[in-house]
């Protein structure tokens, strides 16, 4: 659980710093036998900033709860 908590904290911080990224996709415009026309498009894949905060807080909660279990 401790490793999962650390991963969630790191992922949450990265999600806060980088709100998304672009992915280049090929869109087929025309396919008529030997003639093929495609178009490259940039698509934005993003997430809300609060999602990173939620992930980081969940990681902190996991770290705290795993530490209390071992001590008890």
C-alpha positions in Angstrom: 0.0 0.0 0.0 2.9 2.3 0.7 4.2 1.9 -2.9 0.7 2.7 -4.3 0.5 5.8 -2.1 3.8 7.1 -3.4 2.8 6.4 -7.0 -0.5 8.2 -6.5 1.3 11.2 -5.0 3.8 11.4 -7.9 1.0 11.0 -10.5 -1.1 13.6 -8.8 1.7 16.2 -8.9 2.4 15.4 -12.6 -1.3 15.8 -13.3 -1.3 19.2 -11.6 1.8 20.4 -13.5 0.8 19.0 -16.9 -2.9 19.4 -17.6 -2.8 17.2 -20.7 -1.1 16.5 -23.9 -1.5 16.5 -27.7 -1.8 13.3 -29.7 -1.3 13.3 -33.4 -3.8 11.1 -35.3 -4.4 10.4 -39.0 -7.9 10.9 -40.2 -8.9 9.3 -43.5 -10.6 11.7 -45.8 -10.8 9.7 -49.0 -10.1 6.0 -49.9 -10.9 5.3 -53.5 -8.9 2.3 -54.5 -5.3 3.4 -55.2 -6.0 7.0 -54.2 -5.9 7.6 -50.5 -6.1 11.0 -48.8 -5.4 11.4 -45.0 -5.2 14.4 -42.8 -3.1 14.7 -39.6 -4.9 16.1 -36.7 -3.7 17.1 -33.2 -6.1 16.0 -30.5 -5.9 17.4 -26.9 -6.3 14.8 -24.2 -6.7 16.6 -20.9 -8.0 16.3 -17.4 -9.2 18.8 -14.8 -6.6 20.1 -12.4 -8.6 18.9 -9.3 -8.1 15.3 -10.5 -4.4 15.6 -9.8 -5.2 17.0 -6.4 -7.5 14.2 -5.6 -4.9 11.6 -6.6 -2.2 13.3 -4.5 -4.5 13.5 -1.4 -5.5 9.8 -1.9 -1.8 8.9 -2.0 -1.2 10.8 1.2 -4.1 9.1 2.9 -2.8 5.7 1.8 0.7 6.5 3.2 -0.7 7.7 6.5 -3.0 4.7 6.9 -0.3 2.2 6.0 2.0 3.8 8.5 -0.6 3.6 11.3 -1.3 -0.1 10.7 2.3 -1.2 11.1 2.7 0.8 14.2 -0.4 -0.6 15.9 
